Amino acid sequence: MVVNAGSIEISLFRTHADTLELVDKVPSGGVMPPSISVRGGLVYVVNAAGTVTNVTAFRLNQGQGRLCALPQSIVALPGGTNAKPGEVVFTP
């Protein structure tokens, strides 16, 4: 899985031996996504630009190779346009 900051999308790839196959591409839920983090079946993307910086959550369906935005999962970050998030991570 990768973020595409220039196109504001997330791309999901499947590996095959020594090649990659693009299986899904969805909007990141904001502008300029610099970071993505996966834990279990949940995917979180931080969006670092635009009028509202935010974190957006998705559910990963590995069997179907699809990402689905979770309803009402876009959470604005404190600081508005002054917030400059760079990474989204999980901690134990």
mmCIF file of the C-alpha atoms, coordinates in Angstrom:
data_MODEL
# 
_entry.id   MODEL 
# 
loop_
_atom_site.group_PDB 
_atom_site.id 
_atom_site.type_symbol 
_atom_site.label_atom_id 
_atom_site.label_alt_id 
_atom_site.label_comp_id 
_atom_site.label_asym_id 
_atom_site.label_entity_id 
_atom_site.label_seq_id 
_atom_site.pdbx_PDB_ins_code 
_atom_site.Cartn_x 
_atom_site.Cartn_y 
_atom_site.Cartn_z 
_atom_site.occupancy 
_atom_site.B_iso_or_equiv 
_atom_site.pdbx_formal_charge 
_atom_site.auth_seq_id 
_atom_site.auth_comp_id 
_atom_site.auth_asym_id 
_atom_site.auth_atom_id 
_atom_site.pdbx_PDB_model_num 
ATOM 1  C CA . MET A 1 1  ? 0.000   0.000   0.000  1.00 0.00 ? 1  MET A CA 1 
ATOM 2  C CA . VAL A 1 2  ? 1.291   3.466   -0.864 1.00 0.00 ? 2  VAL A CA 1 
ATOM 3  C CA . VAL A 1 3  ? 0.124   7.063   -0.727 1.00 0.00 ? 3  VAL A CA 1 
ATOM 4  C CA . ASN A 1 4  ? 0.134   9.108   -3.913 1.00 0.00 ? 4  ASN A CA 1 
ATOM 5  C CA . ALA A 1 5  ? 0.597   12.663  -2.621 1.00 0.00 ? 5  ALA A CA 1 
ATOM 6  C CA . GLY A 1 6  ? 0.368   14.208  -6.103 1.00 0.00 ? 6  GLY A CA 1 
ATOM 7  C CA . SER A 1 7  ? -2.973  12.594  -6.928 1.00 0.00 ? 7  SER A CA 1 
ATOM 8  C CA . ILE A 1 8  ? -4.424  12.486  -3.364 1.00 0.00 ? 8  ILE A CA 1 
ATOM 9  C CA . GLU A 1 9  ? -5.007  8.733   -3.642 1.00 0.00 ? 9  GLU A CA 1 
ATOM 10 C CA . ILE A 1 10 ? -3.993  5.505   -1.948 1.00 0.00 ? 10 ILE A CA 1 
ATOM 11 C CA . SER A 1 11 ? -2.876  2.588   -4.105 1.00 0.00 ? 11 SER A CA 1 
ATOM 12 C CA . LEU A 1 12 ? -3.135  -1.038  -3.018 1.00 0.00 ? 12 LEU A CA 1 
ATOM 13 C CA . PHE A 1 13 ? -0.803  -3.567  -4.632 1.00 0.00 ? 13 PHE A CA 1 
ATOM 14 C CA . ARG A 1 14 ? -0.660  -7.369  -4.638 1.00 0.00 ? 14 ARG A CA 1 
ATOM 15 C CA . THR A 1 15 ? 2.717   -9.092  -4.907 1.00 0.00 ? 15 THR A CA 1 
ATOM 16 C CA . HIS A 1 16 ? 3.393   -11.907 -7.382 1.00 0.00 ? 16 HIS A CA 1 
ATOM 17 C CA . ALA A 1 17 ? 6.891   -13.401 -7.072 1.00 0.00 ? 17 ALA A CA 1 
ATOM 18 C CA . ASP A 1 18 ? 8.972   -10.460 -8.314 1.00 0.00 ? 18 ASP A CA 1 
ATOM 19 C CA . THR A 1 19 ? 6.202   -8.185  -9.654 1.00 0.00 ? 19 THR A CA 1 
ATOM 20 C CA . LEU A 1 20 ? 3.503   -5.878  -8.292 1.00 0.00 ? 20 LEU A CA 1 
ATOM 21 C CA . GLU A 1 21 ? -0.103  -5.701  -9.445 1.00 0.00 ? 21 GLU A CA 1 
ATOM 22 C CA . LEU A 1 22 ? -2.232  -2.610  -8.800 1.00 0.00 ? 22 LEU A CA 1 
ATOM 23 C CA . VAL A 1 23 ? -5.540  -3.915  -7.396 1.00 0.00 ? 23 VAL A CA 1 
ATOM 24 C CA . ASP A 1 24 ? -7.244  -0.798  -6.012 1.00 0.00 ? 24 ASP A CA 1 
ATOM 25 C CA . LYS A 1 25 ? -6.917  2.979   -5.907 1.00 0.00 ? 25 LYS A CA 1 
ATOM 26 C CA . VAL A 1 26 ? -9.110  5.223   -3.725 1.00 0.00 ? 26 VAL A CA 1 
ATOM 27 C CA . PRO A 1 27 ? -9.187  8.894   -2.657 1.00 0.00 ? 27 PRO A CA 1 
ATOM 28 C CA . SER A 1 28 ? -7.215  9.511   0.555  1.00 0.00 ? 28 SER A CA 1 
ATOM 29 C CA . GLY A 1 29 ? -9.937  11.618  2.172  1.00 0.00 ? 29 GLY A CA 1 
ATOM 30 C CA . GLY A 1 30 ? -7.909  14.821  1.969  1.00 0.00 ? 30 GLY A CA 1 
ATOM 31 C CA . VAL A 1 31 ? -4.974  16.545  0.301  1.00 0.00 ? 31 VAL A CA 1 
ATOM 32 C CA . MET A 1 32 ? -1.286  15.544  0.130  1.00 0.00 ? 32 MET A CA 1 
ATOM 33 C CA . PRO A 1 33 ? -1.197  12.244  2.062  1.00 0.00 ? 33 PRO A CA 1 
ATOM 34 C CA . PRO A 1 34 ? 2.402   11.747  3.282  1.00 0.00 ? 34 PRO A CA 1 
ATOM 35 C CA . SER A 1 35 ? 1.870   8.636   5.413  1.00 0.00 ? 35 SER A CA 1 
ATOM 36 C CA . ILE A 1 36 ? -0.175  5.456   5.723  1.00 0.00 ? 36 ILE A CA 1 
ATOM 37 C CA . SER A 1 37 ? -0.275  2.879   8.513  1.00 0.00 ? 37 SER A CA 1 
ATOM 38 C CA . VAL A 1 38 ? -1.919  -0.551  8.642  1.00 0.00 ? 38 VAL A CA 1 
ATOM 39 C CA . ARG A 1 39 ? -2.918  -2.608  11.655 1.00 0.00 ? 39 ARG A CA 1 
ATOM 40 C CA . GLY A 1 40 ? -5.062  -5.673  11.344 1.00 0.00 ? 40 GLY A CA 1 
ATOM 41 C CA . GLY A 1 41 ? -7.761  -4.846  8.845  1.00 0.00 ? 41 GLY A CA 1 
ATOM 42 C CA . LEU A 1 42 ? -7.655  -1.092  9.447  1.00 0.00 ? 42 LEU A CA 1 
ATOM 43 C CA . VAL A 1 43 ? -5.748  1.478   7.407  1.00 0.00 ? 43 VAL A CA 1 
ATOM 44 C CA . TYR A 1 44 ? -5.126  5.063   8.520  1.00 0.00 ? 44 TYR A CA 1 
ATOM 45 C CA . VAL A 1 45 ? -3.956  7.870   6.244  1.00 0.00 ? 45 VAL A CA 1 
ATOM 46 C CA . VAL A 1 46 ? -2.816  11.315  7.364  1.00 0.00 ? 46 VAL A CA 1 
ATOM 47 C CA . ASN A 1 47 ? -3.571  14.176  4.964  1.00 0.00 ? 47 ASN A CA 1 
ATOM 48 C CA . ALA A 1 48 ? -1.191  17.104  5.469  1.00 0.00 ? 48 ALA A CA 1 
ATOM 49 C CA . ALA A 1 49 ? -2.493  19.983  3.340  1.00 0.00 ? 49 ALA A CA 1 
ATOM 50 C CA . GLY A 1 50 ? -5.628  21.747  2.201  1.00 0.00 ? 50 GLY A CA 1 
ATOM 51 C CA . THR A 1 51 ? -8.144  23.632  4.283  1.00 0.00 ? 51 THR A CA 1 
ATOM 52 C CA . VAL A 1 52 ? -8.412  20.792  6.826  1.00 0.00 ? 52 VAL A CA 1 
ATOM 53 C CA . THR A 1 53 ? -5.560  18.439  7.739  1.00 0.00 ? 53 THR A CA 1 
ATOM 54 C CA . ASN A 1 54 ? -6.972  15.100  8.861  1.00 0.00 ? 54 ASN A CA 1 
ATOM 55 C CA . VAL A 1 55 ? -6.672  11.400  9.496  1.00 0.00 ? 55 VAL A CA 1 
ATOM 56 C CA . THR A 1 56 ? -8.959  9.125   7.481  1.00 0.00 ? 56 THR A CA 1 
ATOM 57 C CA . ALA A 1 57 ? -9.698  5.455   8.254  1.00 0.00 ? 57 ALA A CA 1 
ATOM 58 C CA . PHE A 1 58 ? -10.327 2.610   5.816  1.00 0.00 ? 58 PHE A CA 1 
ATOM 59 C CA . ARG A 1 59 ? -11.107 -1.084  6.100  1.00 0.00 ? 59 ARG A CA 1 
ATOM 60 C CA . LEU A 1 60 ? -8.817  -3.391  4.145  1.00 0.00 ? 60 LEU A CA 1 
ATOM 61 C CA . ASN A 1 61 ? -10.439 -6.406  2.514  1.00 0.00 ? 61 ASN A CA 1 
ATOM 62 C CA . GLN A 1 62 ? -7.396  -8.449  1.534  1.00 0.00 ? 62 GLN A CA 1 
ATOM 63 C CA . GLY A 1 63 ? -9.424  -11.243 -0.039 1.00 0.00 ? 63 GLY A CA 1 
ATOM 64 C CA . GLN A 1 64 ? -11.038 -8.867  -2.522 1.00 0.00 ? 64 GLN A CA 1 
ATOM 65 C CA . GLY A 1 65 ? -8.085  -6.484  -2.692 1.00 0.00 ? 65 GLY A CA 1 
ATOM 66 C CA . ARG A 1 66 ? -10.211 -3.465  -1.804 1.00 0.00 ? 66 ARG A CA 1 
ATOM 67 C CA . LEU A 1 67 ? -10.061 -0.445  0.487  1.00 0.00 ? 67 LEU A CA 1 
ATOM 68 C CA . CYS A 1 68 ? -13.339 0.966   1.828  1.00 0.00 ? 68 CYS A CA 1 
ATOM 69 C CA . ALA A 1 69 ? -13.525 4.297   3.645  1.00 0.00 ? 69 ALA A CA 1 
ATOM 70 C CA . LEU A 1 70 ? -15.143 3.904   7.048  1.00 0.00 ? 70 LEU A CA 1 
ATOM 71 C CA . PRO A 1 71 ? -18.251 6.074   7.458  1.00 0.00 ? 71 PRO A CA 1 
ATOM 72 C CA . GLN A 1 72 ? -17.639 9.245   9.476  1.00 0.00 ? 72 GLN A CA 1 
ATOM 73 C CA . SER A 1 73 ? -13.941 8.382   9.878  1.00 0.00 ? 73 SER A CA 1 
ATOM 74 C CA . ILE A 1 74 ? -12.386 11.654  8.719  1.00 0.00 ? 74 ILE A CA 1 
ATOM 75 C CA . VAL A 1 75 ? -11.017 13.350  11.847 1.00 0.00 ? 75 VAL A CA 1 
ATOM 76 C CA . ALA A 1 76 ? -9.684  16.913  11.569 1.00 0.00 ? 76 ALA A CA 1 
ATOM 77 C CA . LEU A 1 77 ? -6.335  17.532  13.250 1.00 0.00 ? 77 LEU A CA 1 
ATOM 78 C CA . PRO A 1 78 ? -5.876  20.378  15.731 1.00 0.00 ? 78 PRO A CA 1 
ATOM 79 C CA . GLY A 1 79 ? -4.244  23.444  14.224 1.00 0.00 ? 79 GLY A CA 1 
ATOM 80 C CA . GLY A 1 80 ? -6.175  23.543  10.942 1.00 0.00 ? 80 GLY A CA 1 
ATOM 81 C CA . THR A 1 81 ? -3.983  24.734  8.071  1.00 0.00 ? 81 THR A CA 1 
ATOM 82 C CA . ASN A 1 82 ? -1.115  25.333  10.539 1.00 0.00 ? 82 ASN A CA 1 
ATOM 83 C CA . ALA A 1 83 ? -0.925  21.630  11.421 1.00 0.00 ? 83 ALA A CA 1 
ATOM 84 C CA . LYS A 1 84 ? 1.884   19.931  9.509  1.00 0.00 ? 84 LYS A CA 1 
ATOM 85 C CA . PRO A 1 85 ? 1.514   16.178  10.172 1.00 0.00 ? 85 PRO A CA 1 
ATOM 86 C CA . GLY A 1 86 ? 4.157   13.961  8.669  1.00 0.00 ? 86 GLY A CA 1 
ATOM 87 C CA . GLU A 1 87 ? 3.382   10.451  9.832  1.00 0.00 ? 87 GLU A CA 1 
ATOM 88 C CA . VAL A 1 88 ? 0.609   8.279   11.228 1.00 0.00 ? 88 VAL A CA 1 
ATOM 89 C CA . VAL A 1 89 ? 1.736   5.367   13.460 1.00 0.00 ? 89 VAL A CA 1 
ATOM 90 C CA . PHE A 1 90 ? 0.327   2.796   15.898 1.00 0.00 ? 90 PHE A CA 1 
ATOM 91 C CA . THR A 1 91 ? 1.720   2.239   19.369 1.00 0.00 ? 91 THR A CA 1 
ATOM 92 C CA . PRO A 1 92 ? 1.013   -0.696  21.688 1.00 0.00 ? 92 PRO A CA 1 
# 
